[in-house]
Amino acid sequence: MRLYTIFKPTDFKFRFANGTSVNAYNIINLEPLSRSPIYEGTIEGVDKYELILILYQQDKARLARKLLEDMRDGLRENKKIFPGFNQALKTNIEIEAVSFSNYGPDEIYDVYTQHGSPDKVFPLIVLPKVNRSIYDSIYYRTKAMFLANDIPSQVVTEDLIKDEARYRWSLLSISIQIFAKMGGVPYALDRSVIRAEDPSSTSIAIMGLGISAHPLHRRRGVGFVTLFDHNGVWNFMDSKVLSMDKQEDMSERIAELLEKSISKILSTSSKKYNILIIHYSGKEIGRKEEEAVRNAIRNAKSMNKFAAVYVLKIRDSDITIGQQDGPHKAKDGTITWYPPVGATFQLKPDVYAIVTTGYFDLSEGTGRSRIKANIYVGLPTIKVVARHREVEILNHEFNISDKDLLSTVFGMCRLNYVAISNPVSKEPVTIRYSREIAWITLRLIENRVNVSKLSRVRYVMWFL
Amino acid sequence: MGGYVTNFVKVLPDKGTIEAYRIIGEVNLGVLAGVINRYTEDLVASFLSTDYGELKAGVYVTSIGDYHLCKEDMRAKIKDALKKYREERIAQGLSVDESLNVNNITIEAALSISSTTYVVANLLNNFLSKVVPRELQCPRRPGERAAICLDIDFLEREFWSKKVVDKDERFIDFCNDYPSLCRDTGDSCSKFFKVVKCITMRFQHMVSDQEEIYLVLHHYYRRLSNLDLKIVIDYIRDNHIDLNTLLGVRVNYRTSKDRTWICKIASINNNELILECEEKNIRIGISELDNVSIAVNPTYSQSRKFIGEYLCKEFDKHKDLNRLYPSRYFSILENDIEIVRRIIGKPCIGKVYFFIDRRLRRVW
């Protein structure tokens, strides 16, 4: 085992419309990167929206009013923290609030449809806090109700609005999520996660590939892909229902999913060389599912149309690493031994351990060091990343090193539209939302909704 | 000392090579390795699905202990293991793979393989499940190779009072604050739960300048549950609690060795209950509960609400024990090395002893 490299968050700056920054908060000054999807020209994006409609239960009028005023005019006590939705994201969208009487997806949706066209009105729904691990919760049922009608939505919990400290720092993140769900691109990485030798003729796509089982019916599951470009710009997603107890069937259906996605990637690329990097998640999958994924990658015939395909398996681990002379201290002065985020250790050829929660210093190089951590207490998160050469395809010799491939994982951990105060998420965005995607997809299928016909939400990050 | 400290402990073999046999044949080799591990006492096996370096694919088998095992004896032991496997499958009404017969396998001549190679780490992992005393083994969570559960009394008796390791864990204060979560105090918490210290371990093959094997140790505190539905129902009846409080509670209904349904209690009275399991309803008499395996699943909200209200209000308190910084974690883990050394001793497979170092691996 040896220290291989340390990826620094400051080496993965964000690109906005008017400049770059290490800090996502600078979206307020530098403006969002794009108001419409970069890869799907037919989707109009943010500018088509005329109204953000806050939907709240009638007894929660006080909370809704607070949210409405803050979204509209900015945080009363400090507009620097949040200047208002339109002011922060340079949009011109009305914000209104309307009540429903009972917490029920049908009623919430009915109230929403009474207030205009889904093309122009974005729903921001205030719901009670529920544990995200509950499949039957009002959260998933409401999200699915809107998605079944091809409408992305944003949920804010009543508890969050009541919790002053968390709420004030969440307003910008909520706005950024809404912006992304409207089809905008808030920001991307300023550098390519891989430095191709000839960028003008090379296109690099990063695909998240995962399998999630149904929480109540273990034989049912969902295979999904998410697609990003080499700067972490969102492209599209797709999913397919799987029979988890039939390996061959699972493999066949994942192969179909890959074929469909590949054809879409290649049809929109004009570059001579197309490289695909697959991040596949082993979070919920055992040996059988893993074999199915590998067979699917081997069997997807159009894989060969790529100049190169690299496959990285990303999984949780029982490895713990502490930095004994680390600079991070807890509030009470205790030296925590947290390691730096991005520290990467080589366990053996092609197998690495990356620290994704630990300490970081975003002010590095500015002369005033400020050590912070993206973990409050507990052990740091270490992800094991294994390069699977046995399923790689190399039709053209590229000089892509292990370090380059690992930087796709770290770079994708930088992209986080949900909690923007956290500069590095513990999982890359490619595989982070497997549960949300799977559970809502399963619910839509149970309600006989053909997911592949949802043309609008397929091209936005509805699962944030 | 500085640098990075890891939860890896170096494993040092006393010889450069171990003696092993490779088995090939037109049988399901993965199942064969499993059968050898489960139904033999002094053999350990590992299945290599593809060639790895100089090692060819196949099942690698070696003896546990410091003695030479000839090919004929090994064949006899495997034959016996396959017989036991077959008898158990038939007794359980399960299908038997007819090709899994000792005549369908070839045991190659004894090999000397590097004692730090990949397959040896796997052999040691499979050896772990045989060497850890059964009474200390605890249910493994996904991804765990071997897990031992140590209750407060065992730690006190075997390690702290004998001053084998320092007595410096918050677990002691925790058990003073919540005795019924740690010991059998006779109240409802101790009837259904016990908080223990869990140490997980697995051997990891690593390659830097040379091949090495490490023992990866990890500890956390966990709650062992005994939420058998029959016991829960008896308890709530004895305490005059309405049976309807169980409505909506999720249970695990184990119908066979390989199959567990997650079901919801849809209806219950003094005579029977109806479980809603994956779109079908199953009716079970209360008197039949002794003969089936049904337990409340504490991960679902409705179950948690029921447990917190009627069985044990503080059933989640052990989570506080896991809220610690790496600095504290590693200080406890240094002690855990000695605990593990005492429990698994010096593993010996294929005539090679593997010594477990006393220090955590540091990396610079």
Chai-1 contact restraints between the chains, C-beta under 6 A:
chainA,res_idxA,chainB,res_idxB,connection_type,confidence,min_distance_angstrom,max_distance_angstrom,comment,restraint_id
A,M1,B,M206,contact,1.0,0.0,6.0,A-B,restraint_1
A,M1,B,V363,contact,1.0,0.0,6.0,A-B,restraint_2
A,R2,B,S208,contact,1.0,0.0,6.0,A-B,restraint_3
A,L3,B,V363,contact,1.0,0.0,6.0,A-B,restraint_4
A,N131,B,S301,contact,1.0,0.0,6.0,A-B,restraint_5
A,I134,B,S301,contact,1.0,0.0,6.0,A-B,restraint_6
A,L216,B,I262,contact,1.0,0.0,6.0,A-B,restraint_7
A,H217,B,E278,contact,1.0,0.0,6.0,A-B,restraint_8
A,D318,B,H218,contact,1.0,0.0,6.0,A-B,restraint_9
A,T320,B,N7,contact,1.0,0.0,6.0,A-B,restraint_10
A,I321,B,Y4,contact,1.0,0.0,6.0,A-B,restraint_11
A,I321,B,T6,contact,1.0,0.0,6.0,A-B,restraint_12
A,G322,B,V5,contact,1.0,0.0,6.0,A-B,restraint_13
A,G322,B,P326,contact,1.0,0.0,6.0,A-B,restraint_14
A,G322,B,F330,contact,1.0,0.0,6.0,A-B,restraint_15
A,Q323,B,Y4,contact,1.0,0.0,6.0,A-B,restraint_16
A,Q324,B,M1,contact,1.0,0.0,6.0,A-B,restraint_17
A,Q324,B,G2,contact,1.0,0.0,6.0,A-B,restraint_18
A,Q324,B,V5,contact,1.0,0.0,6.0,A-B,restraint_19
A,D325,B,G2,contact,1.0,0.0,6.0,A-B,restraint_20
A,I335,B,S327,contact,1.0,0.0,6.0,A-B,restraint_21
A,T336,B,Y325,contact,1.0,0.0,6.0,A-B,restraint_22
A,T336,B,S327,contact,1.0,0.0,6.0,A-B,restraint_23
A,W337,B,P326,contact,1.0,0.0,6.0,A-B,restraint_24
A,W337,B,S327,contact,1.0,0.0,6.0,A-B,restraint_25
A,L347,B,M206,contact,1.0,0.0,6.0,A-B,restraint_26
A,K348,B,M206,contact,1.0,0.0,6.0,A-B,restraint_27
A,K348,B,V207,contact,1.0,0.0,6.0,A-B,restraint_28
A,V377,B,R323,contact,1.0,0.0,6.0,A-B,restraint_29
A,G378,B,R323,contact,1.0,0.0,6.0,A-B,restraint_30
